[in-house]
């Protein structure tokens, strides 16, 4: 079974995660750690929302171009302009 944190170089298992959390607790203290975790959570939420908005915008543009292609195929304009001029 693969660990989720195996993608991070140097992180092989739960013991390393516990070590990192213990070091964070020692460095920042028990009062500051929840503030840091909350700020990290808010940052991740904002990033996810921005990513979702960008993805939605790209999908919307693709759908719009697709609809335009269906309504007016690229070869259609050539046939309209091929009428003989008098």
JOVEN-V180949 format. One line per field, one symbol per residue. phi: phi as a letter, one per 30 degrees, with the letter a starting at -180 (. if undefined). A space follows every 50 residues. Layout:
phi=???
//
This chain:
phi=.dddddddeiccaddddddddddddddcidddeddddddddddddddddd dddddddddddddddedddddbeeddddddddddcc
//
